[in-house]
Amino acid sequence: MPNPPALLASDQLLPLLNTYWWPFCRLLALFSLAPMFGHKALPLRPRLLIALILSASLGASLPAAPAIEPLSLHGLLATLEQIAIGALLGIALQLVFVVFALVGEVISTQMGMTMARYNDPMNGVSSASIVSQLYFILLVLLFFSIDGHLLSVSVFYQSFLYWPVGSGLHYQGFETLIYAFAWVLSAATLITLPVMFCMTLVQFGFGLLNRISPSMNLFSLGFPMAILVGLLCILLTLPDVPGSYLHLTRELLDNLGTLLRAPGHE
């Protein structure tokens, strides 16, 4: 009587592992740095569980990976490659949040509210300004309103179409990342220009008043006035934040698409 076939033979284990191990490594690295997924409020175990579920769901639909022994040196290098690609995508998706974090810090400094800070271990920093937290809460609501979590998964899926396992890392990816930091600084500067201009006019006016009437105590008068003008500027510019966030997100996704379709990854 012939023996029944085994449910899972050892020669079937390697293709099965190649199907789900590489997406899991890339996805976990992406979630470690992507907005909201990499937040300290989401513990490590739920993050691992989400990565496992998505890897099991998407692994079979991804392009077939080359047969690489995961426990070999080649497998170790391929694992490091997936972690690097996932980290690169996670940093890229985080850039819009970094823009508005810089906006909040600059506006807080111009208002003279640098002392209005609180401990913020959730974001991985010792302290953060109140204005930055205001923008962060608004961005969290905008992120989920435009299905940003689904966009992150879509970017992950597209990365396997253009950056399959074993394709390697090219210089253009790191060059794009370097240019992205300059893009963050320029975007934050453009968003804060109206508020900085108004605050500069207020400080110039009080400086001129100090020259005209040196006997006045301008510190007790100018400090609350600067805060009031800053809050008024935030109130006037806050309705434009969703449009700026959508514009920056669209430009970010276009840059990611250009990076994924770069020569050497097609």
VEXBAZA-553508 format. One line per field, with one value per residue (C-alpha): residue number from 1; residue in one letter; x, z, y. Coordinates in pm, 1 decimal, m for minus. Example, Ala and Ser with C-alpha at 12.3 -4.5 7.8 and 13.67 -1.06 7.14 Angstrom:
# VEXBAZA-553508
n	c(1  2)
res	c(a  s)
xx	c(1230.0  1367.0)
zz	c(780.0  714.0)
yy	c(m450.0  m106.0)
//
This chain:
# VEXBAZA-553508
n	c(1  2  3  4  5  6  7  8  9  10  11  12  13  14  15  16  17  18  19  20  21  22  23  24  25  26  27  28  29  30  31  32  33  34  35  36  37  38  39  40  41  42  43  44  45  46  47  48  49  50  51  52  53  54  55  56  57  58  59  60  61  62  63  64  65  66  67  68  69  70  71  72  73  74  75  76  77  78  79  80  81  82  83  84  85  86  87  88  89  90  91  92  93  94  95  96  97  98  99  100  101  102  103  104  105  106  107  108  109  110  111  112  113  114  115  116  117  118  119  120  121  122  123  124  125  126  127  128  129  130  131  132  133  134  135  136  137  138  139  140  141  142  143  144  145  146  147  148  149  150  151  152  153  154  155  156  157  158  159  160  161  162  163  164  165  166  167  168  169  170  171  172  173  174  175  176  177  178  179  180  181  182  183  184  185  186  187  188  189  190  191  192  193  194  195  196  197  198  199  200  201  202  203  204  205  206  207  208  209  210  211  212  213  214  215  216  217  218  219  220  221  222  223  224  225  226  227  228  229  230  231  232  233  234  235  236  237  238  239  240  241  242  243  244  245  246  247  248  249  250  251  252  253  254  255  256  257  258  259  260  261  262  263  264  265  266)
res	c(m  p  n  p  p  a  l  l  a  s  d  q  l  l  p  l  l  n  t  y  w  w  p  f  c  r  l  l  a  l  f  s  l  a  p  m  f  g  h  k  a  l  p  l  r  p  r  l  l  i  a  l  i  l  s  a  s  l  g  a  s  l  p  a  a  p  a  i  e  p  l  s  l  h  g  l  l  a  t  l  e  q  i  a  i  g  a  l  l  g  i  a  l  q  l  v  f  v  v  f  a  l  v  g  e  v  i  s  t  q  m  g  m  t  m  a  r  y  n  d  p  m  n  g  v  s  s  a  s  i  v  s  q  l  y  f  i  l  l  v  l  l  f  f  s  i  d  g  h  l  l  s  v  s  v  f  y  q  s  f  l  y  w  p  v  g  s  g  l  h  y  q  g  f  e  t  l  i  y  a  f  a  w  v  l  s  a  a  t  l  i  t  l  p  v  m  f  c  m  t  l  v  q  f  g  f  g  l  l  n  r  i  s  p  s  m  n  l  f  s  l  g  f  p  m  a  i  l  v  g  l  l  c  i  l  l  t  l  p  d  v  p  g  s  y  l  h  l  t  r  e  l  l  d  n  l  g  t  l  l  r  a  p  g  h  e)
xx	c(0.0  162.5  231.5  9.6  186.0  320.1  131.5  449.7  770.7  1109.4  1166.0  846.0  956.1  1210.5  969.8  708.6  961.3  1075.4  716.1  648.7  984.1  1104.0  771.8  765.6  1116.3  1042.0  700.1  828.7  1103.7  845.4  613.7  899.5  937.9  611.2  368.7  134.6  261.8  596.8  444.9  544.3  175.2  157.1  344.8  584.1  361.9  61.1  302.9  448.5  98.5  m8.4  308.5  246.0  m116.8  m32.1  261.5  34.5  m231.9  m6.8  277.0  111.8  17.8  368.8  618.8  796.2  1119.7  1439.0  1526.1  1755.7  1849.1  1749.6  2011.6  2301.5  2520.2  2324.1  2003.9  2145.3  2237.2  1891.0  1731.1  1940.1  1837.5  1467.6  1517.6  1701.2  1431.0  1154.2  1335.4  1386.9  1015.9  918.7  1140.7  997.7  639.3  731.0  862.1  528.0  489.8  843.9  752.2  471.5  675.2  932.5  650.3  523.8  871.7  943.6  607.9  648.9  992.2  863.5  577.3  812.1  645.0  954.9  905.5  553.5  673.3  582.4  741.4  675.7  822.4  559.8  728.8  1075.2  1178.4  1231.6  1000.2  786.4  615.6  243.7  211.1  380.9  137.3  m153.3  m31.2  43.4  m311.5  m452.4  m223.2  m327.9  m692.2  m599.3  m385.6  m673.5  m926.5  m733.9  m670.0  m302.3  m265.8  m390.6  m155.5  135.4  34.6  m4.6  347.1  475.1  306.2  435.8  787.6  792.7  687.5  976.1  1225.0  1199.3  1409.0  1769.6  1747.8  1989.4  2009.5  2113.3  2271.5  1963.8  1761.6  2002.3  2036.5  1658.5  1655.2  1916.5  1717.5  1406.7  1556.2  1615.1  1255.0  1140.5  1325.3  1198.0  837.2  847.9  992.3  719.8  441.2  578.1  655.9  319.3  340.0  708.2  639.9  358.8  565.8  861.9  636.5  515.3  867.7  984.3  696.0  776.2  1145.1  1058.0  831.1  1114.4  1331.8  1057.4  965.8  1246.8  1069.5  790.3  813.6  784.1  867.3  542.4  350.6  528.1  542.3  162.9  102.2  341.7  157.4  m182.3  m67.6  87.3  m234.8  m428.4  m191.0  m234.6  m612.7  m601.1  m361.8  m501.3  m777.4  m505.8  m324.2  m539.4  m477.1  m103.8  m94.5  m272.8  m46.4  269.7  141.5  61.3  406.3  563.8  382.1  488.2  850.3  817.8  673.2  965.1  1209.8  1048.2  1048.3  1410.6  1647.2  1773.6  1443.3  1221.3)
zz	c(0.0  m105.2  164.2  157.5  39.4  311.7  387.0  383.3  249.5  322.7  m43.8  m36.0  264.6  82.1  m188.5  81.4  291.5  m9.0  m76.3  265.9  432.7  198.1  203.9  582.8  618.9  382.0  534.0  891.5  799.6  623.8  925.6  1158.4  990.5  806.0  950.9  1220.4  1178.6  1325.6  1606.0  1959.1  2051.1  1836.4  2030.4  1864.3  1894.4  1707.3  1446.1  1400.4  1380.2  1113.1  914.1  938.9  827.3  531.6  430.6  434.8  236.9  m26.9  m48.5  m306.3  m533.1  m543.6  m820.4  m760.6  m568.5  m675.0  m488.5  m213.8  96.3  381.5  621.5  377.5  323.3  9.3  212.0  478.0  213.7  57.5  399.9  457.9  111.6  197.2  526.0  347.2  79.7  340.6  550.8  242.3  159.4  522.6  546.2  219.1  343.3  671.5  500.6  487.1  863.8  906.9  700.3  933.6  1242.7  1123.2  1051.1  1408.3  1555.8  1343.9  1422.2  1791.6  1792.4  1613.9  1862.0  2158.5  2277.8  2277.5  2649.7  2591.9  2552.2  2693.3  2715.3  2397.6  2421.3  2176.1  1882.6  1994.2  2113.2  2463.0  2416.0  2147.7  2115.0  2156.3  1806.0  1653.7  1838.1  1697.7  1343.3  1423.1  1546.0  1235.0  1011.0  1182.5  1100.0  742.0  707.7  786.9  594.8  267.5  349.9  406.5  563.6  239.8  39.3  244.9  160.8  m206.1  m212.0  m55.3  m325.4  m607.8  m467.3  m534.2  m894.3  m963.3  m693.1  m679.0  m444.3  m555.4  m770.6  m538.7  m425.2  m675.1  m623.3  m752.4  m451.8  m205.4  m426.6  m425.4  m46.3  m11.5  m238.5  m36.0  276.2  81.3  m39.0  324.9  421.4  120.1  173.3  543.4  456.4  200.8  440.7  727.4  516.1  577.8  953.9  967.8  767.4  1003.1  1312.6  1167.5  1112.3  1472.5  1611.4  1384.6  1503.7  1868.8  1801.3  1637.7  1929.2  2167.8  1984.6  1997.3  2363.0  2553.2  2885.5  2794.3  2921.8  2585.0  2715.1  2911.5  2616.6  2319.3  2446.4  2479.3  2158.5  1968.8  2102.3  2008.7  1657.0  1618.7  1727.0  1484.9  1201.8  1289.4  1288.2  944.6  788.8  947.6  684.7  416.9  590.5  436.2  86.2  152.4  297.4  m4.7  m245.4  m67.5  m46.0  m417.4  m500.4  m267.1  m438.2  m779.8  m664.7  m527.9  m859.6  m1044.8  m807.4  m842.9  m1222.2  m1234.2  m1474.0  m1325.2  m1149.4  m1448.1)
yy	c(0.0  330.7  586.9  895.5  1213.3  1441.6  1760.2  1968.8  1822.4  1974.8  2057.7  2268.8  2471.6  2689.4  2821.2  2884.3  3072.6  3276.3  3374.1  3528.3  3599.5  3877.9  4071.1  4042.3  4192.2  4480.0  4546.2  4546.3  4794.5  5011.5  5006.5  5098.0  5438.5  5506.2  5763.7  5626.3  5268.8  5368.5  5576.3  5477.4  5453.8  5137.3  4866.9  4626.6  4317.9  4465.5  4600.7  4252.5  4105.8  4355.3  4282.2  3907.5  3939.4  4163.7  3941.8  3635.7  3823.5  3979.1  3726.8  3502.6  3795.1  3943.2  3856.8  3527.8  3572.7  3393.1  3075.0  3205.4  3010.8  3247.6  3104.4  3150.2  3456.7  3536.5  3515.6  3749.0  4006.4  3976.0  4028.2  4341.3  4459.3  4424.9  4609.3  4892.6  4926.5  4923.7  5184.1  5402.2  5391.6  5453.3  5761.1  5891.3  5853.1  6025.8  6340.0  6524.6  6483.7  6615.9  6924.2  7022.4  6936.1  7191.9  7437.4  7405.1  7452.9  7762.7  7924.5  7845.3  8011.1  8321.4  8352.8  8329.0  8008.0  7791.0  7738.0  7595.5  7237.3  6899.0  6557.7  6362.6  6011.6  5883.7  6057.1  5956.4  6305.2  6437.9  6735.6  6900.1  7234.3  7279.1  7423.9  7117.9  6893.8  7095.2  7030.8  6667.0  6598.9  6764.0  6557.3  6234.6  6310.3  6400.4  6087.0  5854.8  6065.0  6013.4  5644.3  5701.9  5356.9  5200.2  5422.3  5288.7  4931.4  5026.6  5177.2  4854.9  4645.2  4867.8  4846.2  4471.2  4527.1  4764.9  4661.6  4280.5  4072.4  4069.7  4385.0  4564.9  4926.5  5189.4  5529.3  5709.2  5594.3  5752.9  6061.1  6103.2  6068.6  6343.5  6573.0  6490.7  6647.9  6969.1  6943.8  6920.6  7237.8  7431.9  7318.7  7409.7  7751.6  7824.0  7723.3  7934.2  8245.3  8424.1  8371.7  8466.9  8784.5  8891.8  8815.0  9009.1  9311.8  9292.2  9267.1  9549.7  9766.4  9708.8  9769.6  10100.7  10188.2  10113.6  10368.1  10628.0  10575.6  10400.9  10447.2  10203.7  9847.3  9678.8  9333.0  9306.4  9450.8  9297.0  8938.9  8885.9  9080.9  8852.8  8547.5  8693.4  8782.4  8436.6  8265.7  8485.4  8386.2  8018.6  8064.0  8228.3  7976.2  7659.3  7612.5  7594.7  7307.5  7027.5  7162.2  7193.1  6842.0  6694.4  6884.0  6770.0  6411.5  6408.2  6545.0  6289.7  6003.0  6135.3  6143.0  5790.9  5675.0  5833.5  5668.5  5325.1  5349.4  5464.5  5282.8  4963.5  4886.1  4825.1)
//
